[in-house]
Amino acid sequence: MHLTIPIASLDDLPQAAAQVQAALGEHKIILLEGEMGAGKTTFIKALCHQLGVPDYVSSPTFALVNEYRDAQNRPIYHFDFYRLDDPQEAINIGAQEYFDSGYLCLIEWPSRVGALLPANRLLLTLTVTGPSSRELRITNEQ
């Protein structure tokens, strides 16, 4: 599956998040790639809101993982591996157990833990196209 969603401004984030939610299907591992400042965490906030997360969603840059609960009280795990020096750090926090949990895992900077990632996943690539516009590409990875 390849789907491209234009995001003209922040006002378009709820609609884009709804499209991603519809595209999730059975996928539980969601990778988010994009340059620094592309809006990965901002998009995750919109997606979590779409999924019914009542909590404040923020980047787990230093903690590496945050846990939220969706509208059905199921966990959602949000990872940010930007500051990871070695994939062993992800192993030490139990990343593989999170990935194998069957719950939604939203992973920023996934290339830093590439060897640890399960095969069946969705890749969301955010590309900056203007001062407040982005393009979101969804790719099914097997």
N, C-alpha and C positions, 0 to 999 in steps of 0.2 A: 504494500500500500504506500502510495505517495500522495500526500495532500498538502497543498500550500494555502495558507491563510494570511491575507494581508491584514495588517493592524495599522490603521491610519493614525490612531492616537490612543491615549490611555482609555478614552471612552469606549473603544472597541474591545477592550480586554474581556469583559463579561461574555460577549458573543464568541470570541475566540476560545475562551475557556470552556464554554458549552460545546463547541465543536470538538475540542480535544476530549472532553468527557465522553461524548458520543463515540469517538474513535478508540477509546481505551479497550473496549471489548473485555477480553479475559486477561489483558496485559496487566502485570503488577509491577514491572520494572520500567520506569520512565526516565530516560536520560535527557538532560538538558544541556545543550552545547550552545556556545555563543561567546563573543568577545566580552571582556570586562565591560560592564555598563550596558550590555545589550538588553537587560531586563529579565534575566532568568528568575531571580527571586520575586520580582514584581509579578511575573506571569504565574509563578507558583502560588502567590497570594491569591490571585484571581481564581485559579483552579481550585484551591482549597475552599474558597468562599462558595464556588459553584457546587462543591461536594458537601457543603453544609458544615464546614468547620467553624465553630463559633469563636475560637481563640484567636489571639493576635498571632499572625504568621510572620516569622522573621528568619533571617539567614542564620544557619547554625555554623557560621564561619569558624568559630573557635571551639565549639562543642562537637563539631563534625556531624551531629545528628540531633534533630528535634522531633518530638512525637506530638501529633495532633490527633483528634478524634473527629470522624465524619458524622453526618447526620444519623447514621445507624450505630454510632459509638464504636466503629471499627478504627483501629489505628491506621494512621498515615505516617510514614517515616520520610523525613526531609533531610537529605544529606548535602553537605557542601564540602567537597574535597579540595578546594582551591589551595588551602594552606598545608595540605598533606605533603610531608617530605618523603615518605616511603609508604608503599601499599601495606606494609606490616602494621602501620598505625590503624588502618581500616580493619585489618584482621583482629587487632587487639581490642577494638570496641565491639567486635562481634558482627561486623558488616555482613558476612556471609549468612549468618543466622537471620538477620533482618531480611536479606534478599530471598531467603528460602522460606520466609514466614507465611507466604500466601497473601500478605497485605501489601497495599500500595507503597512503593518506594519511589520517591522523587529525588533524582540524583543530579546535582550540579557538579560540573567538572568531572564527568565519569571517566575520561581518558586517564586520569591519575590512578585509577583502580581497574583498568581494563581487564586484566587477567582474572579478576575476582567476579566479574559480572556474569550472570546467567545468560544463556543464548537467546531466549525468547523475550524481546523487549521492544519498546517504541523509542525512537530517537526524535526529540524535538529540537530543531535547530533554529535559533533566533538570529536573524540577520538585521543589522541596523540599515535602514533605507532612507532615513532622514532624521532631523532633530527629535521628532517624537514618533516617527513611524518605524514599523518593524515588519519583517516577513517571517512567518512561522512555518517551517516545513516539517511535516510528520512523515517519518519513514519507519516501516516495520522491519526490524532486524531479527533474523533467525540465527 
